[in-house]
């Protein structure tokens, strides 16, 4: 990537709380722009999905990302929960598509691998690494951290920890 800036919107979909995080990538540098959550509140499903869609549209309008990265749904033990999560994810993807953004998708394991170096990392580990990588003064909320992690994963091409260019290197320059 040349010196051009890419603004990445990361989305961690959820029916009650959808996390969002926006970072700028310029060459190998990442910088924090904003993050937060859209809360759907109570009510029937269509109304809650509308809140998520409209909330993310507002975030997109205010921050002008150039690409969106969305975490893929994992299958729960409870099929109803999985279906509801999938519908929230659909609303999130629609917000990005309506705005004309290309959408990339990553599994939770890919995101954790890219940010922490371990696809089975705990939420606290993800929060701590997001804080460190983006030089934040404190840990973001769990949902916002997951969204920022998704954006970081996209910035590094979903390559995992090795794509971050960190870690111990051998004398020949390769990662150990």
N, C-alpha and C positions, 0 to 999 in steps of 0.2 A: 504494500500500500504506500502511495506517495504521501506528500504532506497534506493531502486533503482531509478534512474532518468528517467523521461519520458520527452521527448522533443515534445511539441505540436505545430503544425502549424495551426493557425486559418486563415480562408479565408473568406473575405467578397466580394463575386463576383459582378462584374459590367462590362458591356461591354466597357465603356470608361476607368474606373478606377477599378481595382481589388485590394483591400487592403489585405495585409498579415501581420501576427504577429506571432512571435515565442517566446514561453516561456518554461522554464524548470520547472518541478514539481518534488520535492523530498520531500517525506512524505507530510506534510502540508504546505510546503514552495513553493512559486512561485517566479521565478526570470525572469526578462526580458532578452531576447537574442537579438532580432532585430525586426524591423517592417518597412513597407514601402508600396509602391504601384507599380503595374505594369500598365502602361498606354498603351492602344492599338493604340492610334493615329487615323489617318484618313485612309480611304480606304474601300475596300469591306469587307463584313462580314468574309469570310474565312481567309483573311489575318489578320484581327484584332483578330480573335480567335486563330490563330497561334501565334501571339505576346503574348497573355495571356498564352497560353500553354507553350511556350518556356521560358517566364519570370518566371513562377512558377516552371518549371523544374530546372532552374538555382538557384532559392532560395532553393529548396529542396536539390540540389547537394551541395550547399555551407553550409547549416545549419544542414543537416542530422536529420530531425525530425523523430520521431518513430510513430506518428499518426497525422492524419489531422482532423480538425473540420471545417465544412463548413456550412455557414448560408443558410437556405432554402429560396427559392424564395417565395415571397408573390404575390398574384394576384393583378395587377394594374387595374385601370379603362380602360387603354389602352391595349388591347390584344397584339398588336404588340410589345409594350415595354416589356410586360411580357415574350413573346416568345424570344426576344433578350436577356433578362436577363437570361432566362433559358439556352440558348446556351452558354453564358459566364460561367455560373455555371457548365455546362457540361464539358467545357474545363478545368476548375479548378479541378473538380473531376478526370478527365482523367489524369492530371499531377500527382496527388497523387497516383492513381491506377497504373499508369505506373511505378512509383517508388516503388511499393509494399507496400504502406502505407494503413493501415486500415482507413476508412473514417467514421466519425460520423457526423450526421446532426442535426441541431438545428434551430428552428424557431426564428425569431427576438424577439418574446415575451419571449421565454425561455432564450435567451441570456441576455436580459435586466433584467429579473427577477433574474437571477443568479448573475449579476454584481451590479445592482443598488438596487434590491429589489422591483422593480416596472416594470411590463411587458410593461407599456406604457411610460417609461422614455424617455426624450428628448435626442437628440444626445449629447448635452453639458453635460448632467448628466452622460452619458456613458463615455465620454472622461475624466471627472473629477474623476470618480471612477476607471477607468483603471489607470490613473496617480497615484492615491492614493494606489491602491492595489499592483502595481508593483514598487512603489516608484520612479517614473520617475521625472526628473527635470522640465518637461513641458508637456503640453497636446500634445499627438500625433495627427496627422491629423485625420479627421473624419473617413476616410476609414480604416486607420491603426488601429484606436481605436476600430472600430467595429470588425476588424479581431482579435485583441488582446482580446476583450471581448468574442468572440466566443471560443478562446483558453482557457480563464479563465472558461467559462461555462463548457467546457469539463473537465477541471481539477477538477471541483467540481461536476462532475457527473450530470450536468444539474439540480441540486437539488434546485436551487433558492438561495435566500439570506441566508436561514437557513443553507445551505450546506457550507457556507463560514466560519461558526464558529464565526461569529461576531454578535453583537447586545447585547441587555440587557438580562441577564439571571436571572431567579428567584432563590431563595435559593436552590431549588431542582435541579438546573442545566439546566432546560429547558428554551428555548427561550421564551421571552414574546411576 
